[in-house]
Amino acid sequence: MVKMNEVLYEGNPCVRKVTLNRPEKLNCLTYGMFSQMEKALKVYESDPNIEVVILKGKGKAFCAGGDVVRVIQLIKAGHWSFGASYYRKQLTLDYLVATYKKPLVSLINGIVMGGGAGLTMHGRFRIVTENAVFAMPEASIGLFPDVGSSHFLSRLPGHFGEYLGLTGARIDGAEMLACGLATHFVLSKDLQSLEDALCDVVSSDASTIFEVINKFTHKAYIKPDSSYKRLGVINECFSRKTVEEILLTLENEATVEAEKWVVDAVSYMKSASPTGLKICLRSIREGRMLKLESCLLRDYTVVSHFMRRTVNSDFFEGGRAMLFDKSRDPKWQPSKLEQVSEEMVDQLFAKVHDDDWEILKLPHGRSLTNTGKPKL
């Protein structure tokens, strides 16, 4: 059950503000929060007086992801399908954000990972500050980058999306703007002024919103050691056909030029779930050719298999090692990339044959609004 103050709803008759309010939990999302936000956003969308919706998080994080601890607790206390229900609600909300008919402005002034990325990266206006930190580290807990991330990661320059998904790498606001994950960069000291200006908007016209935001944008400076400045090398490494080939190429690169981003990438890939990494690569590669709806439907299927333990228990083992015991010593099964066969991967992408499984049903007749620029 959601606590009434875990999501705050404020604003004026024309502009509504939705604030994630679990700062002590880095605004990790619960089932109740999904349900409450979905209901509120639908009401705002149909209200002729409301022109703009602002989405933000309280505290140092926008949102660090879904409440995985709670999901695992629910499954262990009951049935695997409890987790699938949670995920079904999450993806439905992500799709609502992606197809929202009114301007929805995300203000990202901190951590945005996993489920937080699902709430923001599919939207039209994605404003970041120097405090923003983006990452998709799901493979480290036995999963894979989900919430439709294969759609937006696959559309980043070159193979930067594969790099982010396979290494769990963290990038800052300037890098997010440069690669296209963000639409605007604003200094944190100006964020409240921007929010106040947005609250004075009396139009839902996208170009009007862009004009307001542009008054507060600031030049974003990418750090010299940024991995994004190594896009050429990243493309060389992450364009390889298999995860094994990518890791081998990275290891060879580390012997030539042991830059921090390469060392970190190798370390992460060697410690993450081999199954999760293989699912990640296939998802992103296929995602380049798929619509968002197809990516979300596929993510739901694969996650359901993970929760059902169709192939292995990596999701629960990762949860144990990284979130419960915090021993950081997950015992993956299989433990090596070469032991994860194509047949195993195919099985995780196949339809779930279980009487307790429900198909994800996304509403028809809605179109994506994430264009990155106003429709003039």
VOBA-1610 file (N, C-alpha, C; in pm, whole numbers, padded with zeros to 5 digits, always signed):
BEGIN
Met+00085-00119+00000Met+00000+00000+00000Met+00088+00124+00000Val+00053+00220-00086Val+00133+00342-00095Val+00097+00439+00016Lys+00196+00500+00075Lys+00172+00605+00172Lys+00134+00730+00095Met+00041+00804+00146Met-00014+00916+00071Met+00090+01022+00036Asn+00198+01029+00115Asn+00297+01134+00088Asn+00417+01083+00008Glu+00413+00960-00045Glu+00525+00909-00124Glu+00532+00974-00262Val+00421+01031-00305Val+00417+01113-00426Val+00338+01238-00391Leu+00397+01354-00419Leu+00330+01481-00388Leu+00270+01540-00515Tyr+00152+01597-00502Tyr+00082+01658-00615Tyr+00053+01803-00579Glu+00118+01894-00653Glu+00105+02036-00622Glu+00087+02113-00752Gly+00094+02247-00742Gly+00086+02329-00862Gly-00031+02424-00861Asn-00070+02467-00979Asn-00181+02560-00995Asn-00279+02505-01097Pro-00386+02575-01128Pro-00485+02520-01221Pro-00432+02487-01361Cys-00322+02550-01403Cys-00269+02527-01537Cys-00148+02434-01540Val-00073+02432-01432Val+00051+02353-01427Val+00050+02267-01302Arg+00066+02136-01321Arg+00068+02043-01208Arg+00210+01989-01189Lys+00249+01971-01063Lys+00381+01917-01029Lys+00365+01783-00957Val+00435+01682-01008Val+00434+01548-00949Val+00574+01524-00893Thr+00585+01508-00762Thr+00716+01495-00697Thr+00729+01360-00628Leu+00831+01283-00668Leu+00861+01157-00600Leu+00915+01192-00462Asn+00857+01133-00358Asn+00887+01179-00222Asn+00927+01064-00130Arg+01028+00988-00172Arg+01090+00888-00084Arg+01241+00914-00081Pro+01281+01034-00041Pro+01424+01070-00047Pro+01514+00975+00030Glu+01464+00919+00140Glu+01545+00827+00220Glu+01571+00695+00146Lys+01490+00666+00044Lys+01505+00547-00039Lys+01546+00584-00181Leu+01601+00703-00198Leu+01642+00755-00328Leu+01526+00752-00428Asn+01405+00770-00374Asn+01282+00776-00453Asn+01256+00648-00534Cys+01303+00535-00483Cys+01274+00407-00549Cys+01123+00386-00555Leu+01077+00333-00666Leu+00935+00328-00698Leu+00866+00202-00650Thr+00752+00219-00585Thr+00670+00107-00539Thr+00550+00089-00632Tyr+00483-00023-00617Tyr+00363-00050-00697Tyr+00258+00058-00674Gly+00241+00096-00549Gly+00143+00198-00517Gly+00174+00331-00581Met+00303+00365-00589Met+00342+00491-00652Met+00310+00488-00801Phe+00336+00374-00866Phe+00301+00361-01008Phe+00152+00383-01028Ser+00073+00316-00947Ser-00073+00323-00961Ser-00123+00465-00940Gln-00071+00529-00837Gln-00114+00664-00804Gln-00076+00763-00912Met+00048+00752-00963Met+00092+00844-01068Met+00017+00823-01198Glu-00008+00696-01232Glu-00083+00668-01354Glu-00221+00733-01349Lys-00287+00717-01236Lys-00420+00775-01220Lys-00415+00927-01230Ala-00318+00989-01161Ala-00308+01135-01163Ala-00275+01189-01302Leu-00180+01125-01370Leu-00141+01172-01503Leu-00256+01161-01603Lys-00336+01058-01590Lys-00452+01044-01680Lys-00553+01155-01655Val-00573+01189-01527Val-00665+01299-01494Val-00613+01430-01549Tyr-00484+01457-01532Tyr-00424+01581-01583Tyr-00433+01587-01735Glu-00411+01474-01800Glu-00413+01470-01946Glu-00551+01505-02002Ser-00655+01467-01931Ser-00791+01490-01980Ser-00851+01622-01931Asp-00783+01688-01839Asp-00832+01815-01785Asp-00798+01928-01882Pro-00897+01994-01942Pro-00870+02099-02041Pro-00800+02222-01983Asn-00801+02238-01852Asn-00738+02355-01791Asn-00588+02336-01768Ile-00545+02211-01762Ile-00404+02183-01734Ile-00324+02183-01864Glu-00215+02261-01866Glu-00134+02276-01987Glu-00002+02199-01980Val+00059+02194-01861Val+00192+02135-01846Val+00197+02051-01717Val+00275+01943-01722Val+00299+01862-01603Val+00450+01856-01580Ile+00493+01882-01456Ile+00634+01878-01419Ile+00657+01755-01331Leu+00761+01679-01363Leu+00795+01559-01287Leu+00933+01576-01227Lys+00944+01557-01095Lys+01073+01575-01028Lys+01082+01484-00906Gly+01201+01482-00846Gly+01223+01400-00728Gly+01274+01484-00613Lys+01238+01445-00492Lys+01284+01517-00374Lys+01413+01457-00322Gly+01506+01543-00281Gly+01632+01495-00227Gly+01742+01488-00331Lys+01844+01407-00303Lys+01962+01403-00390Lys+01944+01315-00512Ala+01833+01242-00519Ala+01808+01156-00635Ala+01677+01195-00702Phe+01676+01187-00835Phe+01546+01194-00902Phe+01475+01062-00874Cys+01540+00952-00912Cys+01488+00818-00883Cys+01594+00715-00915Ala+01631+00635-00816Ala+01736+00535-00834Ala+01683+00404-00892Gly+01553+00398-00922Gly+01498+00278-00986Gly+01375+00225-00916Gly+01339+00102-00949Gly+01226+00038-00884Gly+01267-00018-00749Asp+01169-00043-00664Asp+01196-00098-00531Asp+01213-00249-00543Val+01332-00290-00590Val+01361-00432-00616Val+01354-00514-00487Val+01397-00455-00377Val+01392-00527-00249Val+01249-00569-00219Arg+01155-00477-00237Arg+01014-00507-00210Arg+00961-00611-00307Val+01001-00603-00432Val+00955-00701-00531Val+00999-00842-00493Ile+01126-00857-00456Ile+01177-00989-00417Ile+01107-01038-00291Gln+01082-00950-00197Gln+01011-00988-00075Gln+00871-01039-00107Leu+00802-00971-00199Leu+00667-01011-00237Leu+00667-01149-00303Ile+00764-01172-00392Ile+00771-01301-00461Ile+00800-01413-00362Lys+00894-01390-00272Lys+00931-01494-00176Lys+00818-01523-00078Ala+00737-01420-00050Ala+00627-01438+00044Ala+00503-01497-00023Gly+00498-01490-00156Gly+00379-01538-00223Gly+00406-01615-00350His+00410-01544-00463His+00419-01610-00593His+00495-01521-00689Trp+00562-01581-00786Trp+00642-01503-00880Trp+00559-01401-00957Ser+00431-01431-00976Ser+00346-01342-01055Ser+00320-01209-00984Phe+00345-01201-00852Phe+00333-01074-00782Phe+00434-00975-00840Gly+00554-01025-00867Gly+00656-00940-00927Gly+00620-00897-01068Ala+00559-00989-01143Ala+00516-00957-01279Ala+00409-00848-01278Ser+00322-00851-01179Ser+00217-00749-01168Ser+00279-00612-01143Tyr+00379-00609-01058Tyr+00452-00484-01031Tyr+00512-00431-01161Tyr+00576-00519-01234Tyr+00644-00476-01356Tyr+00546-00434-01464Arg+00431-00502-01470Arg+00328-00467-01567Arg+00278-00324-01542Lys+00260-00290-01415Lys+00215-00156-01380Lys+00322-00052-01414Gln+00449-00085-01391Gln+00558+00006-01421Gln+00566+00036-01570Leu+00561-00066-01652Leu+00574-00045-01797Leu+00454+00030-01854Thr+00338+00009-01796Thr+00219+00082-01841Thr+00236+00231-01814Leu+00293+00265-01698Leu+00320+00405-01667Leu+00427+00463-01759Asp+00532+00386-01787Asp+00637+00433-01878Asp+00579+00464-02016Tyr+00486+00380-02061Tyr+00426+00401-02193Tyr+00336+00525-02191Leu+00269+00549-02080Leu+00187+00669-02067Leu+00275+00794-02077Val+00392+00791-02013Val+00485+00903-02020Val+00532+00925-02165Ala+00563+00815-02233Ala+00614+00823-02370Ala+00512+00876-02469Thr+00385+00858-02437Thr+00278+00897-02530Thr+00192+01009-02474Tyr+00243+01077-02372Tyr+00164+01179-02304Tyr+00127+01291-02400Lys+00002+01330-02399Lys-00048+01425-02498Lys-00023+01571-02461Lys+00021+01594-02337Lys+00053+01729-02296Lys+00201+01735-02260Pro+00263+01853-02263Pro+00405+01862-02229Pro+00431+01810-02088Leu+00520+01714-02078Leu+00562+01659-01949Leu+00711+01687-01937Val+00748+01767-01837Val+00885+01814-01821Val+00949+01744-01701Ser+01055+01668-01726Ser+01128+01601-01619Ser+01246+01687-01576Leu+01254+01716-01447Leu+01364+01793-01391Leu+01456+01697-01317Ile+01572+01668-01374Ile+01662+01565-01320Ile+01783+01632-01257Asn+01780+01640-01124Asn+01886+01708-01049Asn+01951+01610-00953Gly+01986+01492-01004Gly+02045+01388-00920Gly+02046+01256-00992Ile+02046+01149-00916Ile+02054+01014-00971Ile+01928+00978-01049Val+01947+00924-01168Val+01835+00868-01245Val+01882+00735-01304Met+01829+00627-01249Met+01871+00493-01290Met+01750+00402-01305Gly+01766+00297-01383Gly+01664+00194-01393Gly+01525+00249-01414Gly+01436+00221-01318Gly+01298+00266-01329Gly+01285+00416-01340Gly+01380+00490-01283Gly+01378+00636-01297Gly+01402+00677-01441Ala+01488+00602-01510Ala+01512+00629-01653Ala+01387+00597-01734Gly+01315+00491-01695Gly+01191+00458-01764Gly+01088+00568-01754Leu+01088+00640-01641Leu+00993+00748-01620Leu+01029+00875-01696Thr+01155+00890-01734Thr+01202+01017-01790Thr+01250+01009-01934Met+01328+00907-01966Met+01395+00903-02096Met+01299+00887-02214His+01178+00842-02188His+01080+00828-02296His+01001+00956-02317Gly+01019+01055-02229Gly+00943+01178-02238Gly+01006+01280-02332Arg+00934+01387-02358Arg+00981+01486-02455Arg+01081+01584-02398Phe+01061+01630-02274Phe+01148+01730-02214Phe+01225+01667-02098Arg+01356+01657-02115Arg+01441+01590-02016Arg+01553+01686-01977Ile+01531+01758-01868Ile+01623+01864-01825Ile+01716+01810-01717Val+01845+01827-01736Val+01944+01779-01639Val+02028+01895-01589Thr+02093+01871-01475Thr+02185+01969-01417Thr+02322+01905-01402Glu+02415+01980-01344Glu+02549+01926-01319Glu+02547+01816-01213Asn+02435+01803-01141Asn+02423+01699-01039Asn+02364+01569-01092Ala+02319+01569-01215Ala+02254+01450-01272Ala+02355+01336-01291Val+02310+01216-01261Val+02390+01095-01282Val+02299+00987-01340Phe+02333+00941-01458Phe+02254+00837-01526Phe+02331+00706-01529Ala+02259+00595-01508Ala+02321+00463-01522Ala+02211+00358-01533Met+02246+00247-01598Met+02156+00131-01607Met+02235+00010-01557Pro+02244-00009-01425Pro+02331-00114-01368Pro+02259-00246-01338Glu+02151-00276-01409Glu+02069-00392-01375Glu+02143-00525-01380Ala+02238-00539-01471Ala+02309-00668-01482Ala+02388-00700-01356Ser+02418-00599-01275Ser+02492-00623-01152Ser+02406-00687-01045Ile+02273-00681-01062Ile+02184-00747-00966Ile+02111-00864-01031Gly+02165-00914-01143Gly+02109-01034-01204Gly+01997-01010-01301Leu+01976-00885-01341Leu+01874-00854-01441Leu+01941-00803-01569Phe+01874-00714-01640Phe+01928-00652-01761Phe+01863-00515-01773Pro+01923-00419-01844Pro+01861-00288-01862Pro+01725-00303-01929Asp+01620-00264-01857Asp+01484-00291-01903Asp+01406-00160-01921Val+01282-00155-01878Val+01191-00039-01888Val+01198+00029-02025Gly+01212-00051-02130Gly+01218+00005-02264Gly+01348+00073-02297Ser+01452+00049-02215Ser+01580+00116-02239Ser+01645+00073-02369Ser+01611-00046-02417Ser+01668-00090-02545Ser+01622+00000-02659His+01512+00073-02637His+01463+00167-02739His+01548+00294-02738Phe+01569+00354-02620Phe+01645+00480-02620Phe+01796+00457-02622Leu+01845+00349-02563Leu+01990+00322-02569Leu+02035+00290-02711Ser+01953+00218-02784Ser+01991+00178-02920Ser+01994+00295-03016Arg+01936+00407-02976Arg+01930+00524-03064Arg+02032+00632-03027Leu+02123+00598-02936Leu+02232+00690-02903Leu+02340+00680-03011Pro+02430+00779-03020Pro+02534+00777-03124Pro+02618+00650-03121Gly+02643+00596-03238Gly+02729+00479-03250Gly+02682+00364-03163His+02775+00310-03084His+02743+00199-02994His+02755+00242-02849Phe+02728+00372-02825Phe+02734+00423-02688Phe+02627+00358-02601Gly+02514+00323-02660Gly+02408+00256-02585Gly+02450+00120-02535Glu+02519+00044-02621Glu+02571-00086-02577Glu+02670-00068-02463Tyr+02753+00034-02474Tyr+02851+00062-02369Tyr+02781+00088-02235Leu+02680+00174-02235Leu+02610+00206-02111Leu+02538+00085-02054Gly+02474+00008-02141Gly+02398-00106-02094Gly+02483-00221-02043Leu+02595-00246-02109Leu+02679-00361-02075Leu+02778-00333-01962Thr+02802-00207-01931Thr+02902-00174-01829Thr+02844-00106-01706Gly+02716-00068-01710Gly+02656+00003-01598Gly+02723+00136-01571Ala+02793+00190-01671Ala+02871+00313-01653Ala+02782+00431-01614Arg+02836+00515-01527Arg+02766+00636-01486Arg+02813+00753-01571Ile+02719+00832-01619Ile+02754+00954-01692Ile+02682+01071-01627Asp+02740+01190-01643Asp+02683+01308-01579Asp+02591+01384-01674Gly+02540+01497-01625Gly+02445+01574-01703Gly+02498+01623-01836Ala+02623+01668-01838Ala+02682+01715-01964Ala+02691+01603-02066Glu+02728+01485-02021Glu+02737+01370-02111Glu+02599+01325-02157Met+02501+01334-02069Met+02364+01300-02106Met+02314+01390-02218Leu+02346+01519-02206Leu+02305+01614-02311Leu+02377+01583-02441Ala+02506+01556-02433Ala+02586+01532-02553Ala+02540+01410-02630Cys+02503+01304-02558Cys+02465+01180-02628Cys+02317+01175-02663Gly+02239+01267-02611Gly+02098+01273-02648Gly+02002+01220-02544Leu+02051+01177-02430Leu+01961+01130-02325Leu+01885+01247-02262Ala+01945+01364-02264Ala+01880+01485-02212Ala+01855+01582-02326Thr+01753+01667-02308Thr+01723+01768-02411Thr+01778+01905-02374His+01798+01930-02244His+01846+02061-02199His+01937+02045-02077Phe+02030+02137-02062Phe+02119+02142-01946Phe+02099+02276-01876Val+02066+02269-01746Val+02042+02388-01666Val+02123+02375-01538Leu+02184+02483-01493Leu+02257+02478-01367Leu+02159+02460-01252Ser+02199+02384-01152Ser+02109+02354-01040Ser+02062+02481-00969Lys+02147+02583-00967Lys+02109+02708-00900Lys+01995+02779-00972Asp+01975+02744-01099Asp+01869+02808-01178Asp+01745+02720-01192Leu+01748+02604-01132Leu+01639+02508-01154Leu+01507+02557-01094Gln+01512+02615-00975Gln+01389+02665-00914Gln+01330+02780-00995Ser+01416+02865-01049Ser+01367+02976-01133Ser+01300+02922-01258Leu+01358+02816-01316Leu+01297+02754-01433Leu+01161+02695-01395Glu+01157+02627-01283Glu+01031+02566-01239Glu+00924+02674-01219Asp+00963+02786-01159Asp+00869+02896-01138Asp+00819+02952-01272Ala+00911+02963-01369Ala+00873+03015-01501Ala+00777+02919-01571Leu+00802+02790-01557Leu+00713+02690-01617Leu+00574+02696-01554Cys+00569+02731-01426Cys+00441+02739-01357Cys+00357+02857-01405Asp+00419+02949-01477Asp+00346+03064-01532Asp+00298+03039-01675Val+00333+02922-01731Val+00294+02891-01868Val+00143+02869-01877Val+00084+02924-01981Val-00060+02906-02002Val-00087+02845-02140Ser+00011+02770-02191Ser-00002+02707-02321Ser+00062+02569-02317Ser+00005+02476-02391Ser+00062+02341-02400Ser+00139+02323-02530Asp+00162+02433-02600Asp+00236+02427-02725Asp+00384+02395-02697Ala+00436+02292-02764Ala+00572+02247-02736Ala+00676+02356-02759Ser+00659+02433-02864Ser+00758+02538-02893Ser+00759+02644-02784Thr+00645+02670-02723Thr+00638+02766-02612Thr+00717+02714-02492Ile+00703+02585-02464Ile+00775+02524-02353Ile+00926+02531-02378Phe+00966+02501-02501Phe+01108+02509-02535Phe+01162+02650-02516Glu+01084+02750-02554Glu+01129+02889-02539Glu+01151+02924-02392Val+01062+02878-02306Val+01077+02904-02163Val+01202+02836-02109Ile+01220+02710-02144Ile+01336+02634-02095Ile+01467+02694-02147Asn+01467+02732-02273Asn+01589+02784-02335Asn+01643+02909-02267Lys+01557+02983-02198Lys+01602+03103-02127Lys+01692+03069-02009Phe+01688+02944-01967Phe+01765+02903-01849Phe+01876+02803-01882Thr+01887+02764-02007Thr+01987+02664-02042Thr+02128+02723-02030His+02223+02635-02007His+02363+02675-01988His+02451+02581-02069Lys+02563+02628-02113Lys+02656+02543-02186Lys+02706+02432-02096Ala+02705+02312-02147Ala+02750+02196-02070Ala+02891+02157-02114Tyr+02980+02147-02019Tyr+03120+02115-02049Tyr+03150+01969-02015Ile+03191+01893-02114Ile+03225+01753-02093Ile+03367+01744-02038Lys+03385+01667-01933Lys+03516+01652-01870Lys+03615+01584-01965Pro+03743+01619-01954Pro+03844+01561-02044Pro+03850+01409-02040Asp+03822+01350-01923Asp+03830+01204-01911Asp+03698+01135-01937Ser+03602+01208-01991Ser+03470+01150-02019Ser+03480+01035-02119Ser+03407+00928-02091Ser+03406+00815-02185Ser+03342+00855-02318Tyr+03254+00955-02315Tyr+03189+00996-02440Tyr+03290+01054-02537Lys+03399+01109-02486Lys+03504+01161-02574Lys+03586+01047-02636Arg+03560+00924-02592Arg+03628+00806-02648Arg+03532+00727-02735Leu+03437+00794-02797Leu+03333+00725-02874Leu+03391+00640-02986Gly+03500+00685-03045Gly+03563+00605-03152Gly+03608+00470-03102Val+03674+00469-02987Val+03721+00343-02928Val+03602+00260-02881Ile+03503+00326-02823Ile+03383+00256-02777Ile+03313+00188-02894Asn+03303+00258-03005Asn+03240+00199-03123Asn+03318+00075-03170Glu+03450+00084-03165Glu+03534-00029-03207Glu+03511-00149-03117Cys+03501-00126-02987Cys+03485-00236-02893Cys+03343-00291-02891Phe+03244-00203-02885Phe+03107-00246-02861Phe+03027-00275-02988Ser+03093-00267-03102Ser+03028-00307-03227Ser+03046-00457-03252Arg+03124-00523-03170Arg+03148-00666-03188Arg+03019-00745-03178Lys+03019-00862-03235Lys+02896-00939-03248Lys+02846-00996-03117Thr+02936-01044-03032Thr+02895-01110-02908Thr+02952-01039-02785Val+02894-01070-02670Val+02944-01013-02545Val+03087-01060-02521Glu+03115-01186-02551Glu+03250-01239-02533Glu+03352-01160-02615Glu+03318-01129-02740Glu+03409-01055-02827Glu+03427-00912-02777Ile+03319-00853-02726Ile+03327-00717-02672Ile+03421-00714-02553Leu+03405-00809-02462Leu+03489-00813-02342Leu+03635-00837-02379Leu+03661-00926-02473Leu+03798-00954-02515Leu+03862-00830-02577Thr+03787-00758-02658Thr+03839-00636-02721Thr+03870-00530-02615Leu+03784-00521-02514Leu+03807-00427-02405Leu+03933-00464-02326Glu+03950-00592-02301Glu+04067-00639-02227Glu+04195-00608-02305Asn+04189-00626-02435Asn+04305-00592-02520Asn+04332-00443-02517Glu+04225-00364-02517Glu+04238-00219-02511Glu+04301-00176-02379Ala+04265-00246-02272Ala+04317-00212-02139Ala+04468-00236-02129Thr+04519-00331-02206Thr+04662-00359-02204Thr+04740-00252-02281Val+04671-00185-02373Val+04736-00081-02454Val+04725+00055-02385Glu+04605+00087-02343Glu+04577+00218-02282Glu+04482+00195-02165Ala+04536+00180-02047Ala+04455+00144-01930Ala+04383+00267-01872Glu+04296+00329-01953Glu+04218+00441-01904Glu+04111+00390-01809Lys+04067+00478-01721Lys+03974+00436-01616Lys+03846+00379-01673Trp+03793+00439-01780Trp+03665+00391-01831Trp+03678+00248-01883Val+03794+00212-01940Val+03815+00076-01991Val+03828-00022-01875Val+03908+00014-01777Val+03928-00072-01659Val+03795-00096-01588Asp+03718+00010-01572Asp+03588-00002-01505Asp+03492-00089-01586Ala+03495-00074-01718Ala+03407-00152-01804Ala+03438-00301-01793Val+03567-00336-01798Val+03608-00477-01787Val+03569-00532-01651Ser+03592-00456-01546Ser+03561-00500-01410Ser+03412-00528-01394Tyr+03330-00438-01444Tyr+03185-00454-01433Tyr+03137-00577-01509Met+03182-00592-01632Met+03135-00703-01714Met+03177-00837-01657Lys+03290-00841-01589Lys+03338-00967-01531Lys+03262-01001-01402Ser+03201-00900-01340Ser+03131-00924-01214Ser+02979-00934-01231Ala+02927-00887-01345Ala+02783-00886-01368Ala+02731-01024-01409Ser+02601-01039-01407Ser+02538-01164-01449Ser+02564-01190-01597Pro+02629-01301-01631Pro+02652-01333-01772Pro+02522-01342-01851Thr+02419-01398-01790Thr+02290-01406-01857Thr+02233-01267-01881Gly+02242-01181-01779Gly+02192-01045-01793Gly+02263-00969-01904Leu+02394-00988-01917Leu+02471-00920-02021Leu+02429-00966-02160Lys+02405-01094-02175Lys+02365-01145-02307Lys+02226-01098-02345Ile+02137-01092-02246Ile+02003-01038-02272Ile+02013-00891-02310Cys+02099-00818-02242Cys+02118-00676-02269Cys+02161-00651-02413Leu+02264-00721-02458Leu+02315-00697-02593Leu+02211-00730-02698Arg+02146-00844-02682Arg+02044-00881-02780Arg+01929-00780-02781Ser+01890-00733-02663Ser+01780-00637-02654Ser+01812-00508-02727Ile+01932-00455-02704Ile+01970-00329-02769Ile+01984-00347-02919Arg+02045-00457-02961Arg+02062-00479-03105Arg+01926-00491-03175Glu+01834-00563-03113Glu+01700-00576-03172Glu+01622-00446-03157Gly+01650-00373-03048Gly+01576-00250-03019Gly+01590-00144-03127Arg+01700-00147-03200Arg+01721-00049-03307Arg+01614-00060-03416Met+01556-00178-03428Met+01459-00202-03535Met+01315-00208-03484Leu+01297-00188-03353Leu+01164-00205-03294Leu+01103-00073-03246Lys+00971-00068-03243Lys+00901+00043-03183Lys+00904+00026-03032Leu+00879+00135-02960Leu+00883+00129-02815Leu+00787+00024-02760Glu+00667+00017-02817Glu+00570-00081-02768Glu+00628-00222-02769Ser+00696-00256-02876Ser+00754-00391-02888Ser+00865-00410-02786Cys+00944-00307-02760Cys+01051-00317-02660Cys+00993-00340-02521Leu+00885-00270-02489Leu+00823-00285-02357Leu+00761-00423-02341Leu+00693-00470-02443Leu+00632-00603-02438Leu+00738-00711-02421Arg+00849-00695-02492Arg+00957-00793-02484Arg+01023-00788-02346Asp+01045-00668-02293Asp+01104-00655-02159Asp+01018-00726-02055Tyr+00888-00709-02067Tyr+00796-00771-01972Tyr+00806-00924-01978Thr+00817-00977-02098Thr+00831-01121-02114Thr+00959-01172-02050Val+01071-01105-02080Val+01200-01150-02029Val+01205-01139-01876Val+01157-01028-01821Val+01158-01012-01676Val+01070-01116-01609Ser+00958-01147-01671Ser+00871-01251-01615Ser+00945-01384-01607His+01024-01415-01708His+01105-01537-01705His+01207-01532-01591Phe+01269-01414-01572Phe+01366-01401-01463Phe+01300-01425-01328Met+01182-01367-01310Met+01111-01382-01182Met+01058-01524-01163Arg+01028-01589-01272Arg+00976-01726-01269Arg+01088-01829-01256Arg+01213-01783-01268Arg+01332-01869-01263Arg+01330-01973-01376Thr+01290-01930-01493Thr+01279-02021-01607Thr+01413-02084-01641Val+01519-02004-01640Val+01652-02052-01677Val+01745-02059-01556Asn+01739-01957-01471Asn+01823-01956-01351Asn+01762-01865-01245Ser+01831-01850-01134Ser+01785-01767-01022Ser+01872-01643-01005Asp+01932-01596-01114Asp+02025-01484-01104Asp+01962-01359-01042Phe+01836-01332-01072Phe+01769-01214-01017Phe+01764-01221-00864Phe+01733-01336-00811Phe+01724-01352-00665Phe+01862-01360-00601Glu+01957-01419-00672Glu+02093-01426-00621Glu+02157-01288-00621Gly+02131-01211-00726Gly+02183-01075-00731Gly+02121-00989-00622Gly+01991-01007-00600Gly+01925-00934-00493Gly+01984-00968-00357Arg+02010-01095-00335Arg+02070-01138-00208Arg+02205-01071-00186Ala+02292-01083-00286Ala+02430-01037-00271Ala+02445-00885-00270Met+02362-00817-00347Met+02381-00672-00364Met+02285-00588-00280Leu+02167-00643-00245Leu+02066-00562-00178Leu+02029-00609-00039Phe+02034-00739-00014Phe+01995-00792+00117Phe+02119-00815+00206Asp+02199-00916+00174Asp+02320-00943+00252Asp+02425-00835+00231Lys+02425-00778+00110Lys+02524-00677+00070Lys+02666-00731+00080Ser+02679-00861+00054Ser+02811-00926+00056Ser+02885-00905-00075Arg+02810-00862-00180Arg+02866-00833-00311Arg+02942-00952-00369Asp+02889-01073-00343Asp+02954-01194-00393Asp+02854-01286-00464Pro+02781-01234-00563Pro+02680-01317-00629Pro+02741-01440-00697Lys+02671-01551-00687Lys+02712-01675-00753Lys+02619-01697-00871Trp+02661-01646-00987Trp+02576-01654-01105Trp+02573-01796-01161Gln+02457-01831-01219Gln+02442-01960-01286Gln+02379-01939-01423Pro+02451-01962-01529Pro+02593-02000-01538Pro+02685-01885-01492Ser+02806-01921-01458Ser+02900-01823-01405Ser+02989-01760-01512Lys+02987-01818-01634Lys+03073-01767-01741Lys+02990-01738-01866Leu+03033-01638-01940Leu+02960-01597-02061Leu+02944-01712-02159Glu+03052-01788-02180Glu+03047-01895-02280Glu+02953-02008-02241Gln+02911-02010-02114Gln+02818-02114-02069Gln+02672-02075-02089Val+02649-01948-02123Val+02513-01902-02151Val+02485-01926-02299Ser+02414-02031-02330Ser+02393-02073-02468Ser+02286-01989-02538Glu+02286-01996-02670Glu+02184-01928-02749Glu+02045-01983-02716Glu+02038-02112-02687Glu+01910-02174-02653Glu+01854-02115-02524Met+01941-02091-02427Met+01898-02030-02301Met+01844-01890-02325Val+01916-01814-02405Val+01874-01677-02435Val+01740-01679-02510Asp+01728-01767-02608Asp+01603-01778-02683Asp+01486-01810-02591Gln+01511-01894-02494Gln+01405-01933-02401Gln+01353-01815-02321Leu+01443-01723-02287Leu+01405-01606-02209Leu+01326-01504-02291Phe+01341-01508-02422Phe+01267-01418-02509Phe+01135-01479-02557Ala+01115-01606-02532Ala+00995-01676-02579Ala+00876-01647-02488Lys+00758-01670-02537Lys+00636-01648-02460Lys+00637-01730-02332Val+00584-01670-02226Val+00576-01740-02098Val+00454-01832-02098His+00478-01959-02079His+00367-02056-02073His+00341-02089-01928Asp+00252-02013-01869Asp+00219-02031-01727Asp+00079-01977-01705Asp-00005-02052-01636Asp-00144-02011-01613Asp-00154-01882-01533Asp-00050-01848-01457Asp-00053-01728-01374Asp+00004-01605-01444Trp+00044-01622-01570Trp+00103-01510-01643Trp-00003-01434-01718Glu-00001-01302-01706Glu-00093-01215-01779Glu-00017-01135-01883Ile-00074-01121-02001Ile-00012-01046-02109Ile-00014-00896-02075Leu+00093-00826-02109Leu+00097-00681-02093Leu+00014-00618-02204Lys-00085-00541-02165Lys-00174-00478-02262Lys-00154-00326-02258Leu-00092-00273-02362Leu-00071-00129-02372Leu-00185-00068-02451Pro-00231+00051-02415Pro-00344+00113-02485Pro-00311+00145-02631His-00407+00122-02717His-00389+00149-02860His-00420+00297-02890Gly-00374+00341-03005Gly-00410+00474-03052Gly-00331+00588-02990Arg-00221+00557-02921Arg-00137+00662-02865Arg-00006+00667-02942Ser+00046+00787-02966Ser+00170+00800-03043Ser+00279+00860-02956Leu+00405+00827-02990Leu+00519+00877-02912Leu+00531+01028-02925Thr+00569+01092-02815Thr+00587+01237-02815Thr+00733+01277-02798Asn+00821+01181-02775Asn+00963+01210-02755Asn+01030+01237-02888Thr+01030+01364-02927Thr+01093+01403-03054Thr+01226+01476-03030Gly+01247+01522-02906Gly+01371+01595-02876Gly+01367+01740-02921Lys+01265+01778-02993Lys+01252+01917-03039Lys+01105+01948-03063Pro+01068+02072-03060Pro+00928+02106-03077Pro+00880+02082-03219Lys+00753+02047-03231Lys+00693+02031-03364Lys+00643+02168-03410Leu+00723+02231-03493Leu+00689+02368-03538Leu+00606+02363-03666
//
